Amino acid sequence: MIKARVTVTLKNGVLDPQGKAIEGALASLGFQGVGHVRQGKVFDIELDDTDRAAAEASLRDMCERLLANTVIENYTIALD
Amino acid sequence: MIKARVTVTLKNGVLDPQGKAIEGALASLGFQGVGHVRQGKVFDIELDDTDRAAAEASLRDMCERLLANTVIENYTIALD
C-alpha cells in the first residue's frame, strides 16, 4: 500500500478571500508582522498500488479530473 | 522574511465526511484501489520575523488559537 499526500494551492494572482480573512483574524488576535496568508487543501490518499510510478500517474490523473481546478490551482504530489 | 506552511489534519478516529465523499467520487470516476481519503487544510503564511525560533513559537500560538481546532485536529509547522 502506498500513502500519498496531495497538496492543492491557489495559483499566484488568484484572489484568496479566505486567506485575507485569516490575515485579518490574526491581526485582530494581536499577532504582528504577519504578511500574506494563502489557504489550500491537502488530501491524504491510500492506494492499493505497489508500483510507485503507476501510483503517481494515477494521482496526477485524480488531480486533473477531481481534486484540483487546474485553471486556478496548482497541485503537488508526495508519496510516502 | 520567513515563509511557513502549516498543515492541519483531522485526528485519527474523527469522522471525515468530505474525505468519504472524495472516495466515492474517485470510485465513480473509475479509479480503482483507492483506500481511505482524508482531507485537511494548508496555510502558507509569511512572517516578518527573522528569528526562526520566535516564528515557530508564534505559529504554534496561531494554530492553538485560530488555525486548528485541537480537539479534533492535529497541526504541523514547516518553515521554509
Backbone of each chain as nested JSON, in Angstrom:
{
  "chains": [
    {"id": "A", "residues": [
      {"number": 1, "name": "MET", "atoms": {"N": [0.831, -1.198, 0.0], "CA": [0.0, 0.0, 0.0], "C": [0.869, 1.253, 0.0]}},
      {"number": 2, "name": "ILE", "atoms": {"N": [0.454, 2.203, -0.802], "CA": [1.183, 3.467, -0.885], "C": [0.329, 4.571, -0.267]}},
      {"number": 3, "name": "LYS", "atoms": {"N": [0.964, 5.381, 0.573], "CA": [0.274, 6.559, 1.104], "C": [0.793, 7.793, 0.383]}},
      {"number": 4, "name": "ALA", "atoms": {"N": [-0.107, 8.642, -0.028], "CA": [0.297, 9.835, -0.752], "C": [-0.344, 11.056, -0.118]}},
      {"number": 5, "name": "ARG", "atoms": {"N": [0.338, 12.167, -0.244], "CA": [-0.246, 13.445, 0.181], "C": [-0.277, 14.371, -1.032]}},
      {"number": 6, "name": "VAL", "atoms": {"N": [-1.485, 14.803, -1.371], "CA": [-1.674, 15.752, -2.469], "C": [-1.977, 17.118, -1.857]}},
      {"number": 7, "name": "THR", "atoms": {"N": [-1.216, 18.117, -2.257], "CA": [-1.441, 19.475, -1.754], "C": [-1.899, 20.361, -2.9]}},
      {"number": 8, "name": "VAL", "atoms": {"N": [-3.033, 21.006, -2.704], "CA": [-3.612, 21.866, -3.742], "C": [-3.597, 23.298, -3.23]}},
      {"number": 9, "name": "THR", "atoms": {"N": [-2.953, 24.179, -3.98], "CA": [-2.887, 25.595, -3.568], "C": [-3.339, 26.479, -4.716]}},
      {"number": 10, "name": "LEU", "atoms": {"N": [-3.824, 27.643, -4.377], "CA": [-4.231, 28.605, -5.401], "C": [-3.009, 29.119, -6.15]}},
      {"number": 11, "name": "LYS", "atoms": {"N": [-3.154, 29.33, -7.444], "CA": [-2.068, 29.918, -8.215], "C": [-1.842, 31.368, -7.791]}},
      {"number": 12, "name": "ASN", "atoms": {"N": [-0.613, 31.838, -8.018], "CA": [-0.316, 33.246, -7.755], "C": [-1.245, 34.124, -8.574]}},
      {"number": 13, "name": "GLY", "atoms": {"N": [-1.711, 35.189, -7.952], "CA": [-2.57, 36.124, -8.679], "C": [-4.046, 35.817, -8.528]}},
      {"number": 14, "name": "VAL", "atoms": {"N": [-4.369, 34.618, -8.066], "CA": [-5.78, 34.289, -7.844], "C": [-6.176, 34.813, -6.461]}},
      {"number": 15, "name": "LEU", "atoms": {"N": [-7.242, 35.567, -6.414], "CA": [-7.694, 36.132, -5.14], "C": [-8.029, 35.029, -4.141]}},
      {"number": 16, "name": "ASP", "atoms": {"N": [-7.68, 35.249, -2.878], "CA": [-7.923, 34.251, -1.84], "C": [-8.602, 34.926, -0.649]}},
      {"number": 17, "name": "PRO", "atoms": {"N": [-9.922, 35.103, -0.725], "CA": [-10.632, 35.818, 0.343], "C": [-10.521, 35.118, 1.7]}},
      {"number": 18, "name": "GLN", "atoms": {"N": [-10.431, 33.79, 1.668], "CA": [-10.304, 33.048, 2.93], "C": [-8.955, 33.368, 3.597]}},
      {"number": 19, "name": "GLY", "atoms": {"N": [-7.906, 33.406, 2.775], "CA": [-6.589, 33.791, 3.296], "C": [-6.617, 35.198, 3.864]}},
      {"number": 20, "name": "LYS", "atoms": {"N": [-7.276, 36.112, 3.162], "CA": [-7.395, 37.509, 3.627], "C": [-8.118, 37.567, 4.967]}},
      {"number": 21, "name": "ALA", "atoms": {"N": [-9.181, 36.764, 5.097], "CA": [-9.939, 36.736, 6.35], "C": [-9.057, 36.251, 7.498]}},
      {"number": 22, "name": "ILE", "atoms": {"N": [-8.219, 35.271, 7.212], "CA": [-7.32, 34.755, 8.258], "C": [-6.29, 35.817, 8.639]}},
      {"number": 23, "name": "GLU", "atoms": {"N": [-5.763, 36.535, 7.638], "CA": [-4.85, 37.655, 7.934], "C": [-5.496, 38.632, 8.905]}},
      {"number": 24, "name": "GLY", "atoms": {"N": [-6.752, 38.999, 8.609], "CA": [-7.474, 39.936, 9.464], "C": [-7.689, 39.38, 10.855]}},
      {"number": 25, "name": "ALA", "atoms": {"N": [-8.046, 38.1, 10.924], "CA": [-8.307, 37.476, 12.225], "C": [-7.028, 37.406, 13.05]}},
      {"number": 26, "name": "LEU", "atoms": {"N": [-5.906, 37.066, 12.405], "CA": [-4.632, 37.002, 13.141], "C": [-4.255, 38.385, 13.667]}},
      {"number": 27, "name": "ALA", "atoms": {"N": [-4.473, 39.412, 12.822], "CA": [-4.154, 40.783, 13.259], "C": [-5.019, 41.167, 14.453]}},
      {"number": 28, "name": "SER", "atoms": {"N": [-6.31, 40.821, 14.397], "CA": [-7.189, 41.236, 15.495], "C": [-6.938, 40.408, 16.75]}},
      {"number": 29, "name": "LEU", "atoms": {"N": [-6.275, 39.263, 16.614], "CA": [-5.863, 38.496, 17.799], "C": [-4.548, 39.024, 18.37]}},
      {"number": 30, "name": "GLY", "atoms": {"N": [-3.953, 40.01, 17.687], "CA": [-2.747, 40.624, 18.232], "C": [-1.442, 40.108, 17.642]}},
      {"number": 31, "name": "PHE", "atoms": {"N": [-1.526, 39.227, 16.64], "CA": [-0.29, 38.746, 16.008], "C": [0.244, 39.824, 15.078]}},
      {"number": 32, "name": "GLN", "atoms": {"N": [1.502, 40.194, 15.299], "CA": [2.089, 41.252, 14.476], "C": [3.078, 40.684, 13.468]}},
      {"number": 33, "name": "GLY", "atoms": {"N": [3.287, 41.431, 12.401], "CA": [4.283, 41.016, 11.409], "C": [3.835, 39.852, 10.55]}},
      {"number": 34, "name": "VAL", "atoms": {"N": [2.521, 39.657, 10.453], "CA": [2.02, 38.594, 9.578], "C": [1.779, 39.176, 8.182]}},
      {"number": 35, "name": "GLY", "atoms": {"N": [2.431, 38.62, 7.19], "CA": [2.257, 39.085, 5.814], "C": [1.111, 38.337, 5.154]}},
      {"number": 36, "name": "HIS", "atoms": {"N": [1.323, 37.977, 3.912], "CA": [0.264, 37.285, 3.184], "C": [-0.013, 35.911, 3.774]}},
      {"number": 37, "name": "VAL", "atoms": {"N": [-1.294, 35.543, 3.772], "CA": [-1.716, 34.194, 4.146], "C": [-2.505, 33.628, 2.972]}},
      {"number": 38, "name": "ARG", "atoms": {"N": [-2.175, 32.416, 2.565], "CA": [-2.924, 31.751, 1.49], "C": [-3.392, 30.409, 2.03]}},
      {"number": 39, "name": "GLN", "atoms": {"N": [-4.628, 30.069, 1.735], "CA": [-5.12, 28.774, 2.211], "C": [-5.233, 27.773, 1.069]}},
      {"number": 40, "name": "GLY", "atoms": {"N": [-4.891, 26.554, 1.358], "CA": [-5.026, 25.485, 0.369], "C": [-5.614, 24.238, 1.006]}},
      {"number": 41, "name": "LYS", "atoms": {"N": [-5.594, 23.156, 0.228], "CA": [-6.19, 21.903, 0.695], "C": [-5.151, 20.797, 0.643]}},
      {"number": 42, "name": "VAL", "atoms": {"N": [-5.324, 19.827, 1.512], "CA": [-4.445, 18.674, 1.452], "C": [-5.293, 17.404, 1.51]}},
      {"number": 43, "name": "PHE", "atoms": {"N": [-4.909, 16.424, 0.693], "CA": [-5.619, 15.148, 0.645], "C": [-4.621, 14.039, 0.977]}},
      {"number": 44, "name": "ASP", "atoms": {"N": [-4.932, 13.248, 1.993], "CA": [-4.115, 12.075, 2.296], "C": [-4.838, 10.869, 1.715]}},
      {"number": 45, "name": "ILE", "atoms": {"N": [-4.189, 10.223, 0.77], "CA": [-4.842, 9.164, -0.006], "C": [-4.06, 7.868, 0.113]}},
      {"number": 46, "name": "GLU", "atoms": {"N": [-4.764, 6.788, 0.405], "CA": [-4.144, 5.464, 0.425], "C": [-4.472, 4.74, -0.867]}},
      {"number": 47, "name": "LEU", "atoms": {"N": [-3.445, 4.172, -1.462], "CA": [-3.63, 3.444, -2.723], "C": [-3.165, 2.005, -2.544]}},
      {"number": 48, "name": "ASP", "atoms": {"N": [-3.904, 1.06, -3.147], "CA": [-3.516, -0.348, -3.054], "C": [-2.325, -0.674, -3.936]}},
      {"number": 49, "name": "ASP", "atoms": {"N": [-2.035, 0.23, -4.876], "CA": [-0.899, 0.047, -5.778], "C": [0.385, -0.304, -5.036]}},
      {"number": 50, "name": "THR", "atoms": {"N": [1.266, -1.03, -5.701], "CA": [2.605, -1.213, -5.144], "C": [3.642, -0.545, -6.039]}},
      {"number": 51, "name": "ASP", "atoms": {"N": [3.252, -0.248, -7.267], "CA": [4.151, 0.398, -8.224], "C": [4.075, 1.916, -8.039]}},
      {"number": 52, "name": "ARG", "atoms": {"N": [5.172, 2.5, -7.588], "CA": [5.14, 3.922, -7.248], "C": [4.902, 4.806, -8.473]}},
      {"number": 53, "name": "ALA", "atoms": {"N": [5.472, 4.403, -9.618], "CA": [5.291, 5.211, -10.832], "C": [3.82, 5.19, -11.261]}},
      {"number": 54, "name": "ALA", "atoms": {"N": [3.214, 4.002, -11.197], "CA": [1.798, 3.88, -11.571], "C": [0.932, 4.679, -10.599]}},
      {"number": 55, "name": "ALA", "atoms": {"N": [1.269, 4.613, -9.31], "CA": [0.507, 5.346, -8.311], "C": [0.585, 6.846, -8.581]}},
      {"number": 56, "name": "GLU", "atoms": {"N": [1.778, 7.316, -8.927], "CA": [1.932, 8.749, -9.153], "C": [1.144, 9.182, -10.388]}},
      {"number": 57, "name": "ALA", "atoms": {"N": [1.169, 8.348, -11.424], "CA": [0.407, 8.668, -12.633], "C": [-1.081, 8.724, -12.316]}},
      {"number": 58, "name": "SER", "atoms": {"N": [-1.531, 7.767, -11.505], "CA": [-2.929, 7.699, -11.131], "C": [-3.323, 8.934, -10.301]}},
      {"number": 59, "name": "LEU", "atoms": {"N": [-2.463, 9.321, -9.392], "CA": [-2.74, 10.5, -8.56], "C": [-2.802, 11.772, -9.403]}},
      {"number": 60, "name": "ARG", "atoms": {"N": [-1.893, 11.845, -10.384], "CA": [-1.883, 13.018, -11.261], "C": [-3.228, 13.119, -12.003]}},
      {"number": 61, "name": "ASP", "atoms": {"N": [-3.699, 11.962, -12.447], "CA": [-4.978, 11.898, -13.135], "C": [-6.132, 12.33, -12.203]}},
      {"number": 62, "name": "MET", "atoms": {"N": [-6.084, 11.85, -10.952], "CA": [-7.109, 12.248, -9.963], "C": [-7.107, 13.759, -9.765]}},
      {"number": 63, "name": "CYS", "atoms": {"N": [-5.904, 14.345, -9.702], "CA": [-5.803, 15.799, -9.502], "C": [-6.426, 16.526, -10.677]}},
      {"number": 64, "name": "GLU", "atoms": {"N": [-6.075, 16.095, -11.894], "CA": [-6.555, 16.786, -13.087], "C": [-8.073, 16.687, -13.204]}},
      {"number": 65, "name": "ARG", "atoms": {"N": [-8.623, 15.533, -12.769], "CA": [-10.036, 15.296, -13.006], "C": [-10.928, 15.652, -11.83]}},
      {"number": 66, "name": "LEU", "atoms": {"N": [-10.41, 15.624, -10.62], "CA": [-11.293, 15.849, -9.48], "C": [-10.726, 16.78, -8.401]}},
      {"number": 67, "name": "LEU", "atoms": {"N": [-9.485, 16.527, -7.997], "CA": [-9.027, 17.167, -6.756], "C": [-8.661, 18.633, -6.921]}},
      {"number": 68, "name": "ALA", "atoms": {"N": [-8.172, 18.992, -8.104], "CA": [-7.755, 20.385, -8.309], "C": [-8.5, 20.983, -9.488]}},
      {"number": 69, "name": "ASN", "atoms": {"N": [-8.742, 22.263, -9.414], "CA": [-9.237, 23.026, -10.558], "C": [-8.006, 23.678, -11.178]}},
      {"number": 70, "name": "THR", "atoms": {"N": [-7.49, 23.056, -12.232], "CA": [-6.161, 23.467, -12.719], "C": [-6.174, 24.829, -13.412]}},
      {"number": 71, "name": "VAL", "atoms": {"N": [-7.353, 25.407, -13.582], "CA": [-7.398, 26.784, -14.1], "C": [-6.849, 27.754, -13.041]}},
      {"number": 72, "name": "ILE", "atoms": {"N": [-7.189, 27.486, -11.784], "CA": [-6.796, 28.43, -10.724], "C": [-5.927, 27.794, -9.64]}},
      {"number": 73, "name": "GLU", "atoms": {"N": [-5.699, 26.483, -9.727], "CA": [-4.963, 25.824, -8.644], "C": [-3.774, 25.019, -9.153]}},
      {"number": 74, "name": "ASN", "atoms": {"N": [-2.724, 24.993, -8.349], "CA": [-1.593, 24.106, -8.567], "C": [-1.719, 22.916, -7.635]}},
      {"number": 75, "name": "TYR", "atoms": {"N": [-1.1, 21.797, -8.013], "CA": [-1.068, 20.677, -7.08], "C": [0.323, 20.06, -7.027]}},
      {"number": 76, "name": "THR", "atoms": {"N": [0.653, 19.518, -5.865], "CA": [1.887, 18.745, -5.741], "C": [1.54, 17.395, -5.136]}},
      {"number": 77, "name": "ILE", "atoms": {"N": [2.291, 16.392, -5.539], "CA": [2.047, 15.024, -5.079], "C": [3.294, 14.541, -4.362]}},
      {"number": 78, "name": "ALA", "atoms": {"N": [3.124, 14.041, -3.141], "CA": [4.265, 13.481, -2.412], "C": [3.902, 12.065, -1.984]}},
      {"number": 79, "name": "LEU", "atoms": {"N": [4.729, 11.106, -2.378], "CA": [4.489, 9.721, -1.959], "C": [5.258, 9.447, -0.68]}},
      {"number": 80, "name": "ASP", "atoms": {"N": [4.662, 8.647, 0.171], "CA": [5.28, 8.356, 1.466], "C": [6.457, 7.402, 1.305]}}
    ]},
    {"id": "B", "residues": [
      {"number": 1, "name": "MET", "atoms": {"N": [12.38, 37.786, 5.988], "CA": [11.021, 37.238, 5.993], "C": [11.065, 35.714, 6.004]}},
      {"number": 2, "name": "ILE", "atoms": {"N": [10.187, 35.144, 6.815], "CA": [10.113, 33.682, 6.901], "C": [8.799, 33.215, 6.285]}},
      {"number": 3, "name": "LYS", "atoms": {"N": [8.901, 32.2, 5.439], "CA": [7.687, 31.586, 4.901], "C": [7.451, 30.268, 5.621]}},
      {"number": 4, "name": "ALA", "atoms": {"N": [6.23, 30.059, 6.013], "CA": [5.92, 28.833, 6.74], "C": [4.715, 28.16, 6.117]}},
      {"number": 5, "name": "ARG", "atoms": {"N": [4.684, 26.852, 6.223], "CA": [3.495, 26.102, 5.805], "C": [2.952, 25.351, 7.011]}},
      {"number": 6, "name": "VAL", "atoms": {"N": [1.697, 25.64, 7.343], "CA": [1.02, 24.955, 8.441], "C": [0.025, 23.972, 7.826]}},
      {"number": 7, "name": "THR", "atoms": {"N": [0.118, 22.718, 8.217], "CA": [-0.809, 21.703, 7.707], "C": [-1.685, 21.222, 8.851]}},
      {"number": 8, "name": "VAL", "atoms": {"N": [-2.986, 21.294, 8.648], "CA": [-3.945, 20.898, 9.679], "C": [-4.723, 19.687, 9.171]}},
      {"number": 9, "name": "THR", "atoms": {"N": [-4.661, 18.598, 9.916], "CA": [-5.37, 17.385, 9.504], "C": [-6.244, 16.887, 10.651]}},
      {"number": 10, "name": "LEU", "atoms": {"N": [-7.285, 16.161, 10.295], "CA": [-8.155, 15.587, 11.319], "C": [-7.416, 14.491, 12.073]}},
      {"number": 11, "name": "LYS", "atoms": {"N": [-7.663, 14.405, 13.367], "CA": [-7.092, 13.316, 14.155], "C": [-7.684, 11.981, 13.731]}},
      {"number": 12, "name": "ASN", "atoms": {"N": [-6.906, 10.923, 13.964], "CA": [-7.425, 9.587, 13.696], "C": [-8.688, 9.348, 14.499]}},
      {"number": 13, "name": "GLY", "atoms": {"N": [-9.654, 8.718, 13.861], "CA": [-10.884, 8.395, 14.578], "C": [-11.959, 9.45, 14.421]}},
      {"number": 14, "name": "VAL", "atoms": {"N": [-11.576, 10.64, 13.959], "CA": [-12.578, 11.677, 13.726], "C": [-13.194, 11.46, 12.344]}},
      {"number": 15, "name": "LEU", "atoms": {"N": [-14.507, 11.42, 12.285], "CA": [-15.18, 11.188, 11.006], "C": [-14.848, 12.296, 10.02]}},
      {"number": 16, "name": "ASP", "atoms": {"N": [-14.663, 11.919, 8.752], "CA": [-14.313, 12.879, 7.713], "C": [-15.237, 12.685, 6.513]}},
      {"number": 17, "name": "PRO", "atoms": {"N": [-16.436, 13.256, 6.586], "CA": [-17.412, 13.042, 5.507], "C": [-16.922, 13.563, 4.154]}},
      {"number": 18, "name": "GLN", "atoms": {"N": [-16.128, 14.633, 4.19], "CA": [-15.617, 15.169, 2.933], "C": [-14.656, 14.166, 2.277]}},
      {"number": 19, "name": "GLY", "atoms": {"N": [-13.806, 13.563, 3.099], "CA": [-12.908, 12.524, 2.581], "C": [-13.698, 11.356, 2.012]}},
      {"number": 20, "name": "LYS", "atoms": {"N": [-14.758, 10.952, 2.71], "CA": [-15.612, 9.85, 2.249], "C": [-16.242, 10.189, 0.901]}},
      {"number": 21, "name": "ALA", "atoms": {"N": [-16.689, 11.443, 0.762], "CA": [-17.3, 11.869, -0.499], "C": [-16.297, 11.786, -1.639]}},
      {"number": 22, "name": "ILE", "atoms": {"N": [-15.042, 12.157, -1.343], "CA": [-14.0, 12.094, -2.374], "C": [-13.714, 10.644, -2.747]}},
      {"number": 23, "name": "GLU", "atoms": {"N": [-13.683, 9.759, -1.749], "CA": [-13.521, 8.326, -2.04], "C": [-14.59, 7.854, -3.019]}},
      {"number": 24, "name": "GLY", "atoms": {"N": [-15.839, 8.237, -2.73], "CA": [-16.949, 7.832, -3.594], "C": [-16.818, 8.416, -4.982]}},
      {"number": 25, "name": "ALA", "atoms": {"N": [-16.415, 9.688, -5.055], "CA": [-16.286, 10.346, -6.357], "C": [-15.18, 9.7, -7.176]}},
      {"number": 26, "name": "LEU", "atoms": {"N": [-14.067, 9.37, -6.519], "CA": [-12.957, 8.731, -7.246], "C": [-13.393, 7.367, -7.777]}},
      {"number": 27, "name": "ALA", "atoms": {"N": [-14.132, 6.619, -6.939], "CA": [-14.605, 5.309, -7.373], "C": [-15.534, 5.451, -8.571]}},
      {"number": 28, "name": "SER", "atoms": {"N": [-16.423, 6.443, -8.528], "CA": [-17.377, 6.583, -9.628], "C": [-16.702, 7.135, -10.883]}},
      {"number": 29, "name": "LEU", "atoms": {"N": [-15.525, 7.734, -10.744], "CA": [-14.757, 8.148, -11.925], "C": [-13.941, 6.985, -12.489]}},
      {"number": 30, "name": "GLY", "atoms": {"N": [-13.977, 5.835, -11.805], "CA": [-13.301, 4.658, -12.335], "C": [-11.929, 4.392, -11.733]}},
      {"number": 31, "name": "PHE", "atoms": {"N": [-11.521, 5.168, -10.737], "CA": [-10.228, 4.9, -10.093], "C": [-10.379, 3.706, -9.163]}},
      {"number": 32, "name": "GLN", "atoms": {"N": [-9.513, 2.715, -9.352], "CA": [-9.616, 1.506, -8.536], "C": [-8.483, 1.448, -7.52]}},
      {"number": 33, "name": "GLY", "atoms": {"N": [-8.729, 0.715, -6.458], "CA": [-7.681, 0.525, -5.47], "C": [-7.427, 1.736, -4.603]}},
      {"number": 34, "name": "VAL", "atoms": {"N": [-8.427, 2.613, -4.504], "CA": [-8.275, 3.773, -3.634], "C": [-8.804, 3.418, -2.244]}},
      {"number": 35, "name": "GLY", "atoms": {"N": [-7.958, 3.525, -1.245], "CA": [-8.367, 3.232, 0.127], "C": [-8.928, 4.483, 0.776]}},
      {"number": 36, "name": "HIS", "atoms": {"N": [-8.564, 4.682, 2.02], "CA": [-9.07, 5.846, 2.746], "C": [-8.551, 7.153, 2.15]}},
      {"number": 37, "name": "VAL", "atoms": {"N": [-9.429, 8.153, 2.139], "CA": [-9.039, 9.506, 1.768], "C": [-9.407, 10.415, 2.939]}},
      {"number": 38, "name": "ARG", "atoms": {"N": [-8.464, 11.259, 3.348], "CA": [-8.731, 12.228, 4.418], "C": [-8.39, 13.604, 3.887]}},
      {"number": 39, "name": "GLN", "atoms": {"N": [-9.247, 14.563, 4.173], "CA": [-8.955, 15.913, 3.712], "C": [-8.515, 16.809, 4.856]}},
      {"number": 40, "name": "GLY", "atoms": {"N": [-7.562, 17.654, 4.576], "CA": [-7.088, 18.625, 5.553], "C": [-6.9, 19.989, 4.926]}},
      {"number": 41, "name": "LYS", "atoms": {"N": [-6.301, 20.881, 5.693], "CA": [-6.098, 22.254, 5.226], "C": [-4.632, 22.612, 5.294]}},
      {"number": 42, "name": "VAL", "atoms": {"N": [-4.233, 23.514, 4.427], "CA": [-2.869, 24.004, 4.497], "C": [-2.885, 25.532, 4.44]}},
      {"number": 43, "name": "PHE", "atoms": {"N": [-2.038, 26.139, 5.257], "CA": [-1.934, 27.602, 5.299], "C": [-0.497, 27.989, 4.984]}},
      {"number": 44, "name": "ASP", "atoms": {"N": [-0.308, 28.815, 3.96], "CA": [1.013, 29.358, 3.666], "C": [1.065, 30.76, 4.243]}},
      {"number": 45, "name": "ILE", "atoms": {"N": [1.944, 30.953, 5.193], "CA": [1.97, 32.196, 5.967], "C": [3.341, 32.859, 5.852]}},
      {"number": 46, "name": "GLU", "atoms": {"N": [3.338, 34.151, 5.562], "CA": [4.577, 34.921, 5.54], "C": [4.69, 35.711, 6.834]}},
      {"number": 47, "name": "LEU", "atoms": {"N": [5.866, 35.638, 7.442], "CA": [6.098, 36.354, 8.693], "C": [7.272, 37.305, 8.528]}},
      {"number": 48, "name": "ASP", "atoms": {"N": [7.156, 38.493, 9.123], "CA": [8.249, 39.469, 9.035], "C": [9.415, 39.084, 9.93]}},
      {"number": 49, "name": "ASP", "atoms": {"N": [9.169, 38.177, 10.863], "CA": [10.204, 37.714, 11.781], "C": [11.482, 37.298, 11.051]}},
      {"number": 50, "name": "THR", "atoms": {"N": [12.597, 37.427, 11.736], "CA": [13.827, 36.85, 11.181], "C": [14.324, 35.725, 12.078]}},
      {"number": 51, "name": "ASP", "atoms": {"N": [13.822, 35.698, 13.308], "CA": [14.224, 34.662, 14.267], "C": [13.325, 33.434, 14.075]}},
      {"number": 52, "name": "ARG", "atoms": {"N": [13.937, 32.344, 13.643], "CA": [13.136, 31.161, 13.307], "C": [12.45, 30.565, 14.534]}},
      {"number": 53, "name": "ALA", "atoms": {"N": [13.129, 30.588, 15.666], "CA": [12.529, 30.014, 16.876], "C": [11.311, 30.836, 17.3]}},
      {"number": 54, "name": "ALA", "atoms": {"N": [11.449, 32.167, 17.219], "CA": [10.324, 33.032, 17.586], "C": [9.172, 32.839, 16.608]}},
      {"number": 55, "name": "ALA", "atoms": {"N": [9.511, 32.694, 15.319], "CA": [8.474, 32.492, 14.31], "C": [7.718, 31.2, 14.585]}},
      {"number": 56, "name": "GLU", "atoms": {"N": [8.459, 30.16, 14.937], "CA": [7.801, 28.878, 15.172], "C": [6.896, 28.948, 16.404]}},
      {"number": 57, "name": "ALA", "atoms": {"N": [7.362, 29.633, 17.432], "CA": [6.54, 29.788, 18.638], "C": [5.267, 30.56, 18.306]}},
      {"number": 58, "name": "SER", "atoms": {"N": [5.423, 31.602, 17.5], "CA": [4.288, 32.422, 17.112], "C": [3.288, 31.599, 16.283]}},
      {"number": 59, "name": "LEU", "atoms": {"N": [3.81, 30.788, 15.361], "CA": [2.942, 29.951, 14.526], "C": [2.19, 28.92, 15.367]}},
      {"number": 60, "name": "ARG", "atoms": {"N": [2.892, 28.38, 16.351], "CA": [2.256, 27.403, 17.241], "C": [1.072, 28.059, 17.966]}},
      {"number": 61, "name": "ASP", "atoms": {"N": [1.289, 29.272, 18.403], "CA": [0.243, 30.029, 19.088], "C": [-0.942, 30.294, 18.139]}},
      {"number": 62, "name": "MET", "atoms": {"N": [-0.623, 30.661, 16.892], "CA": [-1.691, 30.881, 15.895], "C": [-2.51, 29.608, 15.678]}},
      {"number": 63, "name": "CYS", "atoms": {"N": [-1.821, 28.469, 15.637], "CA": [-2.529, 27.198, 15.444], "C": [-3.462, 26.918, 16.607]}},
      {"number": 64, "name": "GLU", "atoms": {"N": [-2.928, 27.11, 17.82], "CA": [-3.728, 26.8, 19.008], "C": [-4.951, 27.702, 19.108]}},
      {"number": 65, "name": "ARG", "atoms": {"N": [-4.786, 28.964, 18.672], "CA": [-5.846, 29.941, 18.898], "C": [-6.775, 30.118, 17.717]}},
      {"number": 66, "name": "LEU", "atoms": {"N": [-6.315, 29.848, 16.511], "CA": [-7.158, 30.14, 15.359], "C": [-7.184, 29.046, 14.28]}},
      {"number": 67, "name": "LEU", "atoms": {"N": [-6.003, 28.588, 13.886], "CA": [-5.949, 27.794, 12.646], "C": [-6.445, 26.365, 12.811]}},
      {"number": 68, "name": "ALA", "atoms": {"N": [-6.237, 25.803, 13.998], "CA": [-6.642, 24.41, 14.201], "C": [-7.608, 24.312, 15.376]}},
      {"number": 69, "name": "ASN", "atoms": {"N": [-8.516, 23.376, 15.285], "CA": [-9.353, 23.01, 16.429], "C": [-8.682, 21.797, 17.058]}},
      {"number": 70, "name": "THR", "atoms": {"N": [-7.915, 22.042, 18.127], "CA": [-7.042, 20.969, 18.627], "C": [-7.798, 19.839, 19.313]}},
      {"number": 71, "name": "VAL", "atoms": {"N": [-9.103, 19.996, 19.468], "CA": [-9.897, 18.876, 19.982], "C": [-9.959, 17.76, 18.932]}},
      {"number": 72, "name": "ILE", "atoms": {"N": [-10.081, 18.155, 17.673], "CA": [-10.261, 17.152, 16.617], "C": [-9.168, 17.203, 15.541]}},
      {"number": 73, "name": "GLU", "atoms": {"N": [-8.267, 18.173, 15.635], "CA": [-7.282, 18.325, 14.558], "C": [-5.844, 18.355, 15.083]}},
      {"number": 74, "name": "ASN", "atoms": {"N": [-4.95, 17.804, 14.286], "CA": [-3.514, 17.936, 14.515], "C": [-2.965, 18.996, 13.581]}},
      {"number": 75, "name": "TYR", "atoms": {"N": [-1.843, 19.584, 13.962], "CA": [-1.194, 20.509, 13.04], "C": [0.312, 20.265, 13.003]}},
      {"number": 76, "name": "THR", "atoms": {"N": [0.889, 20.544, 11.849], "CA": [2.345, 20.509, 11.73], "C": [2.797, 21.833, 11.13]}},
      {"number": 77, "name": "ILE", "atoms": {"N": [3.961, 22.269, 11.54], "CA": [4.513, 23.54, 11.081], "C": [5.834, 23.26, 10.375]}},
      {"number": 78, "name": "ALA", "atoms": {"N": [5.968, 23.771, 9.157], "CA": [7.232, 23.618, 8.436], "C": [7.705, 24.995, 8.008]}},
      {"number": 79, "name": "LEU", "atoms": {"N": [8.933, 25.348, 8.417], "CA": [9.489, 26.636, 7.999], "C": [10.296, 26.441, 6.722]}},
      {"number": 80, "name": "ASP", "atoms": {"N": [10.235, 27.457, 5.876], "CA": [10.914, 27.352, 4.58], "C": [12.425, 27.515, 4.738]}}
    ]}
  ]
}
